[in-house]
Amino acid sequence: MSRYLLLFCLALLFSACQTVNELPGLANAKKHDGQMVYQTTRTSIVGDVILRTQPSGDYDLIFSKGGAEMLQLQAHDGHLVATGLLARNGWTGPVDRTPSLLRPWALLKQVVPYFDSNQASAQNGKIWNATFDRKGNQLVGAKVQFYRRGSMTFSFAH
């Protein structure tokens, strides 16, 4: 029994030390690092976030808590790849066919272009709305509310 516990702990430790696999075309992306709060009606998770964005909305995101990878997303050219604890068994497919559990994360593709604009807020009807906190031209925070699907609050270090 203790052998299995040791193997499980080692697997968890090494899985938390993965490197980020960037999708082609995101090498020159804008990088935002900081903290994020992900909230739904059932859960609230605070963790570290690394977000690489492009004006097209393509992005790579790593959300981790205490070294454990909660979610890694790569959204590129209408395709989404999700791995990590929040993705359960992982998922790959078109952004517009994302399962309901991952839908807010897929919708983030629509919000990302506003991260580097000068707008104080943006929305897509009753699907999502977002507000942005900036210091000069630098994004220092964002709150994204997804209709009936929770919210993401970002705080970025600069």
C-alpha positions in Angstrom: 0.0 0.0 0.0 2.7 2.5 0.9 4.5 1.6 -2.4 1.5 2.8 -4.3 1.2 6.0 -2.3 4.9 6.7 -3.0 4.4 6.1 -6.7 1.4 8.4 -6.7 3.2 11.2 -4.9 6.2 10.9 -7.4 3.8 11.0 -10.4 2.1 14.1 -9.0 5.4 15.8 -8.3 6.8 15.1 -11.8 3.5 16.1 -13.5 3.7 19.5 -11.8 7.1 20.1 -13.4 6.1 19.9 -17.0 7.2 22.5 -19.5 4.7 24.4 -21.6 4.2 23.2 -25.1 3.5 26.3 -27.2 1.4 25.9 -30.4 3.0 27.0 -33.6 2.5 30.7 -34.3 2.3 31.7 -30.6 6.0 32.2 -30.1 5.6 36.0 -30.5 2.5 36.2 -28.3 2.1 38.7 -25.5 2.6 37.1 -22.1 0.6 37.8 -19.0 1.5 36.1 -15.6 -0.2 36.5 -12.3 -3.1 35.1 -10.3 -6.5 34.0 -11.2 -9.7 33.2 -9.4 -12.0 30.8 -11.2 -15.5 30.6 -9.7 -18.6 28.6 -10.6 -21.8 28.0 -8.5 -20.1 24.9 -7.0 -16.4 25.8 -6.7 -13.9 28.6 -6.3 -10.2 28.1 -7.2 -7.4 30.6 -6.7 -4.1 29.9 -8.5 -1.3 31.0 -10.7 -1.9 31.7 -14.3 0.4 32.1 -17.3 -1.5 33.4 -20.4 0.0 34.0 -23.8 -2.2 35.9 -26.2 -2.4 37.0 -29.8 -4.7 39.7 -31.2 -6.5 37.0 -33.2 -7.7 35.5 -29.9 -5.4 32.5 -30.1 -4.0 31.7 -26.6 -2.1 29.3 -24.4 -3.1 29.2 -20.7 -1.7 27.4 -17.8 -3.7 27.5 -14.5 -2.0 25.9 -11.5 -2.5 25.7 -7.8 0.2 24.7 -5.4 2.3 23.3 -8.3 -0.5 21.0 -9.5 -1.7 21.8 -13.0 -5.4 22.5 -12.8 -5.8 23.3 -16.5 -3.6 23.8 -19.6 -5.4 25.1 -22.7 -4.2 25.8 -26.2 -6.7 27.6 -28.4 -5.4 28.0 -32.0 -7.2 28.5 -35.3 -10.6 27.4 -33.9 -9.2 24.3 -32.3 -8.9 23.7 -28.5 -6.7 21.3 -26.6 -7.4 21.0 -22.8 -5.5 18.9 -20.2 -5.2 18.9 -16.5 -7.5 18.2 -13.5 -10.3 20.5 -14.6 -10.3 18.9 -18.0 -10.8 15.5 -16.4 -9.8 13.1 -19.2 -8.7 15.9 -21.5 -10.4 17.2 -24.6 -9.4 18.1 -28.1 -11.7 19.5 -30.8 -13.3 22.6 -32.4 -13.7 25.5 -30.0 -17.4 25.8 -31.0 -18.0 22.2 -29.9 -16.4 22.4 -26.5 -18.2 20.4 -23.7 -20.1 22.4 -21.2 -17.5 22.0 -18.4 -14.9 23.7 -20.6 -17.2 26.2 -22.4 -16.1 29.2 -20.4 -12.5 28.5 -21.2 -13.3 28.2 -24.9 -15.2 31.5 -24.7 -12.1 33.1 -23.4 -10.9 33.1 -27.0 -13.5 35.8 -27.7 -12.3 37.9 -24.7 -8.5 37.7 -25.3 -8.4 40.3 -28.1 -9.6 42.9 -25.6 -6.8 42.2 -23.2 -4.4 44.4 -25.3 -6.9 47.0 -26.4 -7.6 50.3 -24.6 -11.2 49.4 -23.8 -12.4 49.4 -20.2 -15.1 46.8 -20.9 -16.5 44.5 -23.6 -19.3 42.1 -23.9 -20.9 39.5 -26.2 -24.7 39.8 -25.6 -25.8 37.5 -22.7 -22.8 35.2 -23.3 -20.1 37.1 -21.4 -19.1 40.5 -20.2 -15.6 41.7 -19.2 -14.0 44.7 -17.4 -10.4 45.6 -17.7 -8.1 47.4 -15.2 -5.1 49.1 -16.9 -2.1 51.2 -15.7 -1.2 53.2 -18.8 -1.0 50.7 -21.6 -0.5 47.7 -19.3 -3.3 45.3 -18.4 -3.1 44.7 -14.6 -6.5 43.0 -14.1 -9.6 41.6 -15.8 -12.9 40.2 -14.7 -14.8 38.0 -17.1 -18.4 36.9 -16.2 -19.9 34.1 -18.2 -23.7 34.0 -18.3 -24.7 31.0 -16.0 -21.1 29.6 -16.2 -19.1 31.4 -13.5 -16.3 33.9 -13.7 -12.6 34.4 -14.1 -10.8 37.2 -12.3 -7.2 37.9 -13.4 -4.6 39.9 -11.6 -1.4 40.3 -13.6 2.1 41.3 -12.3 4.2 43.9 -14.0 
